[in-house]
């Protein structure tokens, strides 16, 4: 409805109808059909058209998890005199349905079942100490308008500073490798003997990452399987 009104306004300004319809992505025949119907529309028809436009505006721009009860309350706050039955009918007629507001969270830790055994060199001691000696890392996720963005970080437990990080749309081993290499560059390559504590996720336990740590002289450290205590301490340190 708003597209047709926009075309009608441009028509009054002297613009080409064909070009306006192409811009609004509607056919010229559909516009002229609307124009003919609008001439016969009653005040009630116009009121309902305005209400439908507002429902679309709330659904598209405010919150697409609104069902008819919450939509009714929102429309009333905006000055419309409506009841839930009318709103329910209009939403169903226009194919508007409440989406599940519970965002499915991605799983960042997928255990590596066949990974080699690695020691726990931190032993839950995430206290402040000498900088550059002990680090920890993890992968987290950030919601964006285009999906999930994954962030890998490396934190120096001695200084409580993030010394390396990387972001990607996926969670390959290269994500954590890039974060670790940034941490190495931050210390000008002087990381021989540095402990890097992480979980038992498949990225950290992969053969490529183990080789990278050995080449850099970094000592890998992992906590117990399924230990939420390690996880919470790691997050507190971050």
C-alpha positions, 0 to 999 in steps of 0.5 A: 500500500505504501509503495502505491502511495509513493508512486502516486505522489511521484506521479503528482510531481510529474515523474514517469509512472513506469520508472516509478513502478520499476523503482518500487518493484511493482507492475504498472498494471497493479498500480493502476488497479490500486488507483482504481480501487482507492477511488472507491475505498471507504474511510474504513478501508483507508483506516484499515490500510493505515493500521496494516502499514503500522503493523508492518512497521512494528513487525519489520522495524521494532520486534518480529517476535510480537504476536497479536497480544503484544502487537495489540498493546504496542498499537494502543501505545501508538494511539490506535483503537484496536482489539486483539481479535482485529490485530490477529486477523490482520496479521494472519491475512498479511502473513505476519507471525511471531518468530521465536525470540530465543536466538539459537546459540552456536556451540563453540566447544566441540571436544576432540575425541582422538586428541593427544593427552596434554597436561594442565599447567595452570591448575586453576591458578588464574591469579595475576603474575609475571607478564608473558609467562602464562596466557589463556584463550577461548572462542566466543560468539557475537550476534550481528545482523548477518549472523554470528561472528566468532572471536578468539582471544589470547589473554596475558594472565600476568597483565590481564591484557588481551595480547591477541585476537582474531575474528571470523564467520566460522571457527576454523583452526586458523582463527585461534592460530591467528590470535596466537600469532598476534600474541607472539608478535605483541611480545616481539616473538619472545614467547619461548616457554610461555604457557597457553591454557585452553579448553579441549575443543577440536580447534585447540587440540588439532594437529596443526595447532599443536605443531604451531605451538611447538614451532613457536615454543609455546607450552599448551595447557588444558583443563579437565573435560567438562569442568565448568569451574575452569571455564568460569575462571577463564571468563573471569580472567578475560 
